[in-house]
Amino acid sequence: MLDRAVPPVDRQLPTDEARELISLVREIAQREIVPHTAEEEDAGRFPRALFRLLSQSGLLGLPYGAEYGGGDQPYEVYLQVLEELAAARLTVGLGVSVHSLSCYALATYGTKQQQVEHLPAMLGGGLLGAYCLSEPSSGSDAASLRTKAVREGGGHWVLNGTKAWITHGGIADFYTVMARTGAEGPRGITAFLVPGDVPGLSAAAPEKKMGMKGSPTAQVHFDGVRIPDERRIGEEGQGFAIALSALDSGRLGIAACAIGLAQAALDEAVAYATGRQQFGRPISDFQGLRFLLADMATQIEAGRALYLAAARLRDAGLPFSKQAAMAKLHCTDTAMKVTTDAVQVLGGYGYTADFPVERYMREAKVLQIVEGTNQIQRMVIARHLAGPDSR
């Protein structure tokens, strides 16, 4: 099994600070993540202590403002950190991406008072977040969500309903929750910041998944959860717009994680192909295999360039929704293809748990589903091409 002692990916980093950051991430990955990945994923253990270390190291608030404890890093740099973490263990890279997504609503739409009160703990205080949009009956059709928040006397809201497929469900310290406060449709949804220990909030047993067994995914139940109006984020009815804005950025996080996973699979395949002897020479000498590896590397480089181009648009304050959908679509499809091909390169060994490529292939599949299936990404891209009135 590869110990990740491969030449590091050449990074397009804009500053010395960014280069030092990537060096720190690689050091943490090699020391704290890689040695435990296989065992913890097999056992289905979530590395909660590691996320506290990442928080202490400033890695859970990278794209947010330093005034609230964030790292003030551009998305171009933050996404490359995610790629490094995902290459070491997807549970970690995806977990950091989900946490950042969970902080987005408050950091972008919250009041100054809310940001001062909550963001420092969320970004650097060892807390872990979860993002609650999907429900058992509303996945891709998120605007039809049924979880309700009803205003009651005393300036409070009461939440009732169930969210589904929630990463960190049951272990998160806070939840960014979209709930219906008005009429049916997208304009009747409002965002709330809900503490993880509030009475009435509970989680079902984690789902039994094909991959990413170390990352808990669970339904989260709200049974008469009472929260003050001070924890409402944005205006009433603005929640769906907040959710879509957050997902644009979140999709770039998924794209970066997908490329990290694909890079790990390629590294493993190259190491095996150059060391495995058949017919008296390394199997990497055979043209069929060399072409396969070349195609894998090319798709990874193309995906990396695509997500970085979208990130630079975001950093410049320019529209990037179409490019985010393209990056999510291409990079996750690439991860699925590259990990499948990596199994093929290793042959029978690739189908065993003695090598990580079988796990990579199982993990890659979920990336084509989360934060908008790839069919939804195609719809988003097509709408940008055909105009806003297209269906």
Summary of the structure (lengths in Angstrom):
residues: 391
radius of gyration: 21.0
end to end distance: 48.0
largest distance: 80.5
contacts: 1409
relative contact order: 0.12
helix: 56%
strand: 15%
